[in-house]
Amino acid sequence: LADAGVPMRDLVAACSAGKVDNTIVLDLMDIEDKEGEADVPVAYMPSLGVITLLQMDGILTLEEFESAVNLAIKGCEKIYNLQREALRAKYVSAKEGEE
């Protein structure tokens, strides 16, 4: 929607964290997702500070769950910045093309 210029409250960025070999990691690979102990996908709207999707598959302690969610949110914030930069670059170049 954002790429099409549709006004939105915020961009939604998504990332997952999980537990592999007793370690909380960001952005699970396919094999880690399938064979790991848990995964936690998160969709997040950074400028609003709102989680729009939170799911957990597997078993985590409360501390591990909080760590996974916080790690995924940090990943979402990085993705969000890349999304904003890409949109800004697209619309700046489009505007320059009109001139």
Secondary structure as GFF3:
##gff-version 3
##sequence-region A 1 99
A	DSSP	beta_strand	13	20	.	.	.	ID=ss1
A	DSSP	beta_strand	23	26	.	.	.	ID=ss2
A	DSSP	alpha_helix	30	35	.	.	.	ID=ss3
A	DSSP	beta_strand	38	45	.	.	.	ID=ss4
A	DSSP	beta_strand	50	54	.	.	.	ID=ss5
A	DSSP	beta_strand	57	58	.	.	.	ID=ss6
A	DSSP	alpha_helix	62	98	.	.	.	ID=ss7
###
